[in-house]
Amino acid sequence: MKLMIVDDEEHLADSLASGIPWESVGIGSVFPAYSARQALEMMQEEAVDIVVTDVRMPGLSGIDLIKELKRRWPHTVCMLLTGHAEFEYAQQGLKHKATHYLLKPVKDSELLAAVREAAEERRLEQERLSAFVYSQSMVHRNLPVLRANLLNNLIRGQSVSPATLAEQLSLYAIPMGVDDTVALLLIRIHDVYGRYQPSDMAVMRFAAANIAEELLTQSCRLWSCEDMYGNLVMAVRRNPDDLGEQDMEGLADEVIRGLRQLLHLAAGVVRSPTGSLECGLEELYQRCIATIRSQAAYDQDPVVRQGEEKGTTAAHVVAALYAPPLFAHLLEAGNWDGAREKLEEITGEWKLKYNGSSEHLSEIYYSLRSAFSYFIHKSGKLLADFRLHGVEEMKDIGELGFWAADMLGRLQDELKTEGALPRHSLVARIRQFIQERLSEDVSLQAIADEVYMHPTHVSKLFKKETGETISDYLLRLRMEKAVHLLKDSRYKVYEISARIGYKNPTYFIKVFKERFGVTPQDFRDGLN
């Protein structure tokens, strides 16, 4: 931190510069100046952080100096030191953002305290500026990923407020506005000639995206991402005066020809009708997915244009049912509060997205019933003990929610009254401990420490009560979560490895292949 002392009384300026232990308040260099003009000249040679100046000086006054410093070096902290206790000086100093107004003769301790305060203020400002510059550089460096993630969130139906969306569109330099009307292009590439290995397809999709964007950006405003199935999804905003329907189809044909000629890949293209950028992308995307699944677009009709009328959409799923932690896992762990929260999340999603849909009501019922059945049998009970041997017809989400909550309560009460409660509770604690630490290196010793038992006894008890070893249970949970995360294209394989507790991605790939017969990347490619 650098300090300048300005006073037309040279002996005073020199005395203050050399006679005070400035290093004690974080000042590394001190420069005396004997006039405002000299101070400005010195600032041009070497800008300082803090300036302490007299008010009355020949030529430019201290007030004039502060005004000029703030204009040319706005981050400089300025302080007034004067022998004139006049309100007008203090008022003008505050007007030009002087931080302190000190009267001569000033005590060393008082001046040091003021400079310490000013130095701390300057340091905090530098940290804020540095953090802002760093955040901006990180945003710029990760713009492609940030843009793609935002579009992925919108086509999946994630709720984003108009204000937040507008802020993100601006921050990520996406050439669209919240109120824009857009169409979606969904491009699926296919290695019909068998030229590439499955592991090569990620690179091919990246190359295909670059080719498509280069061809289309000349006539449209584009925003693209890769969805969880490996399809290229483009939000397209076009000017109807410049680009008509036939021109759009011509460009899509040109994309297909380019992919075939340059990459030797076949491609199917589905173009949706137009919809709202803010809240219509999920519907447009689901219609595109339904269309491309039902047609071998790259074999017969490479460009499919949907009409404005409502078509058959892809069947939505109640996503909360399949997102970790699974309802069945919460039951296994005896995490009753977590199970109730999960139930609220599932029913809440139905109310928000599928209100009135008996199809999705059935999906929830059979999924929960399966989890309850599994847990009851694992506990050595019969379905009839809990009136679960028959199938019930659920008329609405309220009836289903009451049924599930009642089943949870009866299971919890039953286990509380059992004589085997200590062992069951112990196993539940172990399961919950493991579930909450999947991303960590969960050892048998750590589990034993948690339940205050010897590791050997813990291992034998868990195997006897559950029928599987702790390591098998941990592996099963990790692989289930890996499969779930691999369906999300936002996560790289090494990121998934870290999220499920494997520090070495190579070992994760080996374990995954041993369990499923394919590598994680081949599994992801196979989703297409």
C-alpha positions, -999 to 999 in steps of 0.1 A, spaced: 0 0 0 14 34 -10 8 68 7 14 104 -4 16 134 20 10 168 4 18 200 22 34 233 11 53 233 43 82 211 32 96 203 67 61 192 78 56 169 48 91 154 53 86 150 90 52 132 86 66 110 58 97 98 77 89 102 114 58 79 117 59 41 117 37 37 86 46 0 82 26 -7 113 -6 1 94 3 -17 62 19 12 43 50 1 24 60 34 6 55 70 16 60 99 -9 61 136 2 49 163 -22 51 201 -17 22 213 -39 -9 200 -55 7 202 -90 37 182 -79 14 156 -64 -4 152 -97 29 148 -116 40 122 -91 7 104 -95 13 101 -132 46 85 -125 35 62 -97 -1 62 -85 -6 58 -48 -35 43 -28 -40 70 -1 -34 108 -3 -32 130 28 -33 167 18 -33 201 33 -62 224 23 -47 259 19 -17 258 -5 -4 282 -32 -20 275 -66 -43 245 -65 -58 240 -31 -62 206 -14 -99 206 -23 -89 212 -60 -64 183 -57 -89 159 -43 -114 168 -71 -88 161 -98 -76 129 -81 -111 116 -80 -116 124 -116 -85 107 -129 -78 81 -102 -113 74 -87 -102 46 -64 -76 68 -46 -86 73 -9 -83 110 0 -79 127 34 -78 163 45 -52 176 70 -55 213 78 -49 239 105 -82 256 97 -113 243 114 -138 257 90 -170 240 82 -169 251 46 -136 230 41 -151 200 57 -183 203 36 -163 206 3 -141 177 13 -171 155 19 -186 166 -14 -155 153 -32 -155 121 -12 -127 128 13 -128 101 40 -113 120 69 -110 156 80 -81 160 105 -69 192 123 -33 203 128 -14 196 150 -25 160 147 -13 132 170 7 104 154 -17 79 169 -47 98 155 -32 100 120 -21 63 121 -56 53 130 -71 73 102 -47 59 76 -52 24 90 -89 28 84 -84 42 49 -59 14 40 -84 -12 51 -111 4 30 -88 5 0 -78 -32 6 -115 -42 7 -122 -23 -25 -93 -40 -42 -106 -74 -31 -140 -66 -44 -126 -54 -77 -104 -84 -80 -133 -107 -72 -155 -90 -98 -128 -92 -125 -122 -129 -116 -159 -137 -118 -162 -119 -151 -133 -138 -165 -147 -171 -153 -181 -163 -168 -164 -155 -201 -142 -186 -200 -172 -209 -193 -197 -191 -215 -204 -221 -238 -211 -244 -208 -232 -217 -190 -253 -211 -221 -258 -248 -228 -268 -255 -191 -294 -227 -191 -310 -239 -224 -310 -275 -210 -328 -263 -179 -355 -245 -199 -362 -274 -222 -365 -297 -191 -391 -274 -177 -371 -258 -149 -389 -227 -136 -369 -195 -140 -384 -161 -132 -385 -135 -161 -362 -112 -142 -336 -140 -136 -338 -152 -171 -333 -117 -185 -303 -113 -163 -288 -146 -174 -294 -139 -211 -276 -106 -208 -248 -120 -186 -241 -149 -210 -244 -127 -241 -272 -148 -255 -287 -130 -285 -323 -133 -274 -348 -116 -251 -372 -130 -226 -402 -120 -248 -388 -135 -280 -407 -161 -300 -385 -190 -311 -386 -224 -328 -365 -254 -318 -344 -274 -342 -335 -309 -329 -307 -326 -348 -299 -363 -342 -268 -376 -359 -263 -413 -367 -233 -433 -377 -250 -453 -404 -218 -463 -421 -202 -476 -389 -171 -454 -393 -167 -444 -357 -162 -460 -323 -189 -452 -297 -162 -432 -278 -157 -410 -309 -193 -399 -310 -189 -371 -284 -163 -355 -306 -185 -360 -337 -214 -343 -320 -192 -313 -311 -180 -311 -347 -216 -314 -360 -227 -286 -337 -200 -263 -350 -210 -271 -387 -247 -265 -380 -240 -232 -362 -217 -219 -389 -244 -226 -415 -273 -211 -396 -258 -181 -378 -256 -161 -410 -294 -160 -412 -307 -166 -376 -300 -159 -340 -290 -192 -324 -287 -207 -289 -277 -243 -287 -270 -272 -263 -267 -309 -263 -296 -327 -245 -293 -357 -223 -298 -380 -253 -269 -365 -273 -292 -346 -296 -282 -311 -307 -309 -287 -297 -310 -252 -312 -333 -223 -302 -338 -203 -334 -350 -167 -336 -354 -156 -372 -366 -125 -389 -396 -135 -411 -388 -107 -436 -353 -122 -442 -359 -159 -439 -391 -178 -449 -403 -213 -443 -387 -227 -474 -354 -209 -467 -354 -226 -432 -359 -260 -447 -333 -253 -472 -308 -244 -445 -317 -276 -426 -311 -296 -458 -278 -279 -461 -268 -289 -426 -277 -325 -433 -256 -324 -466 -227 -308 -447 -227 -335 -420 -228 -362 -446 -200 -348 -467 -177 -336 -440 -182 -361 -412 -199 -390 -431 -228 -389 -407 -265 -392 -414 -287 -367 -395 -324 -363 -388 -338 -328 -382 -371 -319 -365 -383 -283 -365 -409 -273 -340 -435 -246 -344 -428 -213 -326 -433 -207 -289 -424 -185 -260 -387 -185 -250 -397 -178 -214 -422 -206 -208 -428 -226 -240 -395 -244 -246 -403 -276 -226 -435 -282 -247 -416 -276 -280 -388 -299 -270 -411 -327 -259 -429 -326 -292 -395 -327 -311 -384 -357 -290 -417 -375 -296 -414 -369 -333 -378 -380 -337 -385 -412 -317 -414 -422 -339 -397 -416 -372 -365 -429 -387 -358 -393 -399 -324 -400 -413 -337 -429 -435 -367 -415 -452 -377 -379 -444 -346 -361 -430 -364 -328 -423 -396 -330 -403 -415 -298 -398 -442 -299 -372 -474 -279 -377 -487 -253 -353 -515 -277 -342 -510 -298 -311 -493 -331 -319 -486 -362 -299 -461 -353 -273 -436 -376 -256 -449 -391 -224 -435 -371 -195 -423 -388 -164 -426 -377 -128 -389 -369 -124 -389 -368 -86 -396 -405 -85 -363 -413 -102 -340 -386 -88 -317 -396 -58 -323 -402 -30 -349 -428 -42 -380 -433 -20 -370 -470 -16 -335 -460 -3 -350 -436 22 -372 -464 36 -342 -487 38 -323 -461 58 -353 -456 82 -352 -419 72 -389 -413 78 -387 -375 76 -368 -377 44 -394 -402 30 -422 -378 38 -403 -349 22 -398 -370 -9 -435 -378 -10 -443 -341 -8 -419 -335 -37 -435 -362 -58 -471 -351 -52 -461 -315 -56 -446 -322 -91 -478 -339 -101 -499 -309 -90 -476 -285 -108 -471 -304 -141 -496 -332 -145 -527 -320 -126 -556 -342 -137 -535 -368 -154 -546 -403 -143 -516 -417 -163 -491 -400 -140 -512 -407 -109 -508 -444 -117 -471 -440 -123 -467 -426 -88 -489 -452 -72 -472 -482 -87 -437 -468 -81 -445 -461 -44 -462 -495 -40 -431 -512 -54 -409 -494 -29 -432 -503 0 -434 -539 -11 -396 -542 -13 -391 -527 21 -418 -549 37 -403 -581 23 -368 -569 33 -381 -565 68 -393 -601 69 -430 -591 67 -459 -600 44 -477 -576 21 -510 -587 36 -498 -575 71 -501 -540 57 -530 -545 33 -507 -542 3 -515 -575 -14 -542 -560 -35 -542 -531 -60 -561 -500 -50 -576 -475 -74 -565 -440 -66 -591 -414 -77 -570 -383 -71 -536 -371 -57 -552 -363 -23 -563 -400 -19 -529 -412 -31 -510 -389 -7 -532 -400 22 -526 -437 14 -488 -432 11 -486 -412 43 -507 -437 62 -485 -466 49 -454 -447 61 -469 -441 95 -479 -478 99 -444 -490 89 -427 -467 113 -450 -476 142 -446 -513 134 -409 -512 135 -409 -491 167 -428 -519 186 -407 -548 174 -383 -565 197 -357 -564 170 -358 -527 169 -322 -521 181 -307 -542 153 -331 -527 127 -324 -491 139 -287 -499 138 -289 -510 102 -310 -480 94 -283 -457 109 -256 -474 88 -276 -471 56 -283 -434 63 -247 -428 71 -236 -443 38 -263 -425 18 -253 -391 31 -216 -397 23 -216 -413 -12 -192 -387 -24 -167 -395 4 -143 -424 10 -167 -444 32 -147 -469 52 -159 -497 74 -139 -481 103 -158 -448 98 -191 -466 99 -181 -486 130 -170 -453 147 -204 -438 139 -224 -466 157 -197 -472 184 -191 -509 174 -162 -530 163 -159 -531 125 -161 -569 123 -193 -570 143 -208 -542 122 -200 -561 90 -216 -594 103 -247 -576 117 -254 -558 84 -250 -590 63 -272 -609 86 -300 -583 87 -299 -573 50 -285 -602 31 -258 -581 15 -224 -569 26 -217 -532 34 -194 -530 4 -221 -545 -19 -246 -520 -6 -223 -491 -11 -214 -503 -46 -251 -507 -55 -259 -471 -43 -230 -456 -62 -238 -474 -94 -275 -464 -93 -265 -428 -88 -239 -431 -116 -266 -443 -140 -288 -414 -130 -261 -388 -135 -250 -403 -168 -284 -394 -182 -276 -358 -175 -253 -345 -202 -241 -316 -180 -218 -339 -160 -185 -352 -174 -175 -388 -165 -147 -376 -142 -172 -353 -124 -196 -382 -119 -167 -402 -105 -160 -376 -79 -197 -372 -70 -200 -409 -61 -168 -412 -41 -142 -424 -67 -112 -401 -67 -97 -420 -96 -119 -418 -127 -101 -448 -143 -110 -470 -114 -146 -458 -116 -147 -467 -153 -133 -502 -145 -159 -508 -117 -188 -495 -139 -178 -518 -168 -175 -548 -145 -211 -542 -133 -228 -532 -165 -205 -546 -192 -199 -512 -208 -180 -481 -200 -198 -450 -186 -193 -432 -219 -206 -462 -239 -236 -464 -216 -243 -427 -222 -239 -431 -259 -263 -460 -258 -291 -438 -245 -293 -424 -280 
